[in-house]
Amino acid sequence: GENVGLHLPTLSVQEGDNSIINCAYSNSASDYFIWYKQESGKGPQFIIDIRSNMDKRQGQRVTVLLNKTVKHLSLQIAATQPGDSAVYFCAENSSGGYNKLIFGAGTRLAVHP
Amino acid sequence: GAVVSQHPSWVICKSGTSVKIECRSLDFQATTMFWYRQFPKQSLMLMATSNEGSKATYEQGVEKDKFLINHASLTLSTLTVTSAHPEDSSFYICSAVSLSGNTIYFGEGSWLTVV
């Protein structure tokens, strides 16, 4: 979960394909995880969340998978659209309360027509 | 839906001056707000936790005397960057937690450029 690095990794996909964005988190005690989408110059936009008592949660076109054994999260976007192009961050609630979120490094998703 | 508003959206200030950024929860009350800083092409870095009616809690490495936080009401937290330097230029984002503690709302961010 600690944000590091000066360059965001980029995932390039064709429009209509499925996208999978991965994230490793740091604190095994974290019990709540959120995926955010951030467009240039804007604040983070909530996509989907999952609690540690679940390993999968589905939303509209998006699915989050949680693997607590290896401390790994993934965000799957079905039928990726140009409007999905943005930077995606996972965030973990590591404090056990008060919703103090620690953000991961982020991945830029580039959707090509 | 609930909205968190930040003001100003962008600001340019001279080195050595102080600048204040406001974070308001528009239609809900928030006992806790968080301030993040984001440099270009990087992730959000948590700076501090702002608690209504008490002192803010700063993350390691964040200077509390440089980044003054005031959370005087249940709908307003302010971040004041004192004696700003060009390296303080960044995107500052706040989030607010509803009283129920179930939902986190983010503001749209404030761009600070120090010249």
Interface residues (C-beta under 8 A of the other chain):
Chain A: N3 G5 L6 H7 L8 I34 Y36 G41 K42 G43 P44 Q45 F46 F89 G97 Y98 N99 K100 L101 I102 F103 G104 A105 G106
Chain B: Q6 T32 F34 Y36 K41 Q42 S43 L44 M45 L46 T49 F91 I93 S95 V97 G101 I104 F106 G107 E108 G109 W111
